[in-house]
Amino acid sequence: MTDTRTRSSASTGNRAAAEVLRGLGDIRSDLEDIYEDLHAHPELSHQEHRTAGKVADRLRSWGYETHTGVGGTGVVGVLHNGEGPVVLLRADMDALPVKEDTGLPYASTVTVQDASGTTVPVAHACGHDMHVTCLLGAVRLLSERTGSWAGTLVALFQPAEETGNGAGAMVDGGLADLVPKPDVALAQHVLPYPAGYVGTRSGPFLSAADTLRVTLHGRGAHGSAPQAAVDPVVMAAMTVVRLQTIVSRELAATTPGVLTVGAINSGTSGNVIPDTAEIQLNVRTYDDGTRQHVLGSVRRIVRAECEASEATGEPEFEEISRFPPTVNDACVTERVSKAFAAHFDGADTIDLQTASEDFSDIPHALGTPFTY
Ligand code: ZN
C-alpha cells in the first residue's frame, strides 16, 4: 500500500518535473548570459552587492516576494503556489581571491580590497556563478509553470560560503521570520566530474573543517645562550610532530579525519631565539563526536608540550574559521536520487568529499531535513 502510494507520487512528481523542464530550451541563452555576466563580475565574501542586486531584480520580475540584505547581502525569494510542501533551494554567491588565467572572453579582470585592505584579484574559481545561474533557472521555470506543481518555493541566495559564516549570518539576520518553515532543503555544488554526471550521497558527505591559530609563549635570548631561553621554535616543532599522532593513533582506521599544520611562523634570524611561535592548523572530520575528540586532543597536546617546555605563558587558541559537517538526510537523499535517476543517464552515488560547506547551518536552524 505504502509502496504503491510512494511509486504513484514519485511518478506524478517525475511527470511534473518533466513538464517544468520542457521550458529549459527557451531560457538557455538567457541563463548563459547570466552566467557570463556573473563570471566576469565576481565579488568576495560579504561583498556580493552587485550579484545580490541582479538576483533580487530577477526574483521580483518573476513574481517572487523578495527579501534583500538578509545577513548582509543575502537574498530570499518566496513563491506561494497553493497547498503543498515548502521547499528551500539554496545557492551561494561569493567568489575567491584568485587570479583567473583561463583566457575566456568573459574572464574576470576584477581586483578589490579585501577585509584587511590588501588589493587582491577575484575570480569565480569555485563555481558559485554556476550555482546562482542554476537556481535562477529553476526559480524562473517554476514561476512560469505554476500549473505543474503546488506548494511554496523558497529560493535562498547565500553570501559568504567561502568564509564559512554566510549561512549563519542569514540565520542571525532573521531568516526564520521571513520564510515559512521548509519541509525540505536542497543545495548543490559543481565538481570536476564528467559533464552530465550528477551525484548524491546519504549520510556524512562533506567534512567539518576547523582552522585554528595557536600561539606558543617562550622566552627569547641570543642564539649562543639557549640556557637563558625557553625556545618556542623547538616547542612548536615538537607540537607539530605530536599533533600528527591524533589521526594516526587516536582515531580508528575506519574513522576518516585529517589534521594539517599549514603554517608555522617564528623568529627572523638564525642566531636569535624568538619569544613566540605561531602554528596554524586545519582539522577535517565527518561527525561531531570525532570533531570534538580531535579538537580536544589538539588542545591537550599543545598544553602538554608547553608544559614539557616550561612555556612562559598559557598557549592561545584562536578560531580562524569553522564549517559544520554536512550529513545528508537518508529519506530526502533517496527521493532526490530516484528523481535524478529518472532524468539523467549519469546519476550515481558520489564519493565522500573532504571539502566543506556551511549550508547545513540553515536547515539545522530551521529544523529541516536536507540533502546537499
Ligand atoms: Zn564552493
Residues whose N, C-alpha, C, O or C-beta is under 5 A from the ligand:
A	BS01	ZN	C126
